[in-house]
Amino acid sequence: MRYISIRSIIIILSLVVLLFSCSESDSELVVGGDWVNTNTKVYFLDTISVKSSTFKMDTLNVESAERFLIGAYQDPIFGSIKAKTYLQLSPSNYSIANDVEYDSIVLVLKYDNYFYNDTIPTQGIKVYEVTEEIETDDEDYPYFYNTTEFEHSTTPIANLDFLYRPNKIGDSLHVTLNDNFGVELFNKIKENEINNNDDFLDEYKGLFIEPKDDNTTIFGFSNTSYVRLYYSTDVELTSEEEGLLYSDFSINTTNSFHNITSNLQNTTLQSLQTGNTEISSYDTGDKSYLQGGIGIATKIDIPNIKSIYDIKGTGVILSANLQIALKKDINADILTTRDSLQLYIIDDDYNVVDLLYAYDGSDGVAYGEIESEDDEFNITTYSIPINYFLTQKLSSINGDELYLAIYPQEYTQSVDRYVFYNENASNDVKLKVEIIYTVYDE
């Protein structure tokens, strides 16, 4: 008797499938003879129904981000996208020497090199003082969401137009804040009116940064950004002391977050204006959609997977892959797509119940990775191993209520967007599931 490992079987079957499988109907391959001494049958299945839709989550948890987003742009499919940021600051010290004088105050936004859409035109931001304490109001769910807002002053303390050129003009954007704001802060620390964090937050709740309406890009900056208060002295200093004439205010990442909104009015997705809603891909031009930051995602349902049990005998899924394709935007350089997708298993209420793991779960988290790219037609096809998902769907009592959700990577810290073809598309780009299923005891 000759035994062959599952991995070897898959490799061999892949070659056999290329020769004998039919794209129009499921094929049956009989494995016997020199391989095994039982009448094992292997099936290649590629006609199992798969359905896609687009849904929008009510809110996204965006607290403690490594990246904050600012900017705005108009998207022909996703409407008007806007990212604003709330920052709570934390002083590095609470003392300023008596023999120094105020010089200036600057908000330093350190680029993290993330951007989306057109960076060539001039961009603009405004900075305001937050007038309401930045804190969560729900003890059971102490989170900040992409829709969370706090009150702020109506007069900006900074109004800046700039060119976003992180590779040409340094690694950060320097935003000079209003001198009245800076002098008041300087004096309160110098005169010991502020000497601890509680005193500071009573007076300075935080900063609110918003984009101007005519911006064309959304860009990211690091949570290591800071506010720097400069001061000077008439006392002669050594060269080593020259760099000490400032105080820094770092970002308290626990109470800082970005707010990302979209106006879907008059778009294909306008019925997703409210959260926790869903549209079949049949009603959106045979396509499904996703966009990070605002909670739009693609849902995949394989409603008839249990029909696999109609095949006589005891069987097991050797491999299962979901093939999903997108057409890159004509402006692919500014509306980029990444080389992998992030997936979760969700329930009827769009709650995440599990990660999508590779195969049986022992091989780590599974991602959708690019399988092929057609440069002529700008088509990118992703292949997603869904063995683990199908196992959960077949074995769980509530398996009929489990679905796949596809998100862009860093979906709470990006505005990446994708448009996928559904199962009604042409054969080269249609959404489909390919399964290799073996029956070993008929």
Buried (B, 14 or more C-beta within 10 A) or exposed (E): EEEEEEEEBBEBBEEBBEEEBEEEEBBEBEBEEEBBEEEBBBBBBBBBEBBBBBBBBEBBBBBEBEBBBBBBBBBEBBBBBBBBBBBBBBBEEBEBEEEBEBBBBBBBBBBBEBBBBBBEEEBBBBBBBBEEBBEBEEEEEEBBBBBBEBEBEEEBBBEBEEEBEBEEEEEBBEBBBBBEBBBBBBEBBBEEEBBEEEBBBEEBBBBBBBBBEEBBBBBBBBBEBBBBBBBEBEEEEEEEEEEEBBBBBBBBBBBBBBBBBBBBEEBBBEBBBEBEBEBBBBEBBBBBBBBBBBBBBBBBBBEEBEEBEEBEEEBEBBBBBBBBBBBBBEEEEBBBBBEBBBBBBBEEEBEEBBBBBBBEBEEEEBBBEBBEEBEEEEBBBBBBBBBBBBBBBBEBEEBEEBBBBBBBBBBBBBBBBBBBBBBEBEEEBBBBBBBBBBBBEE
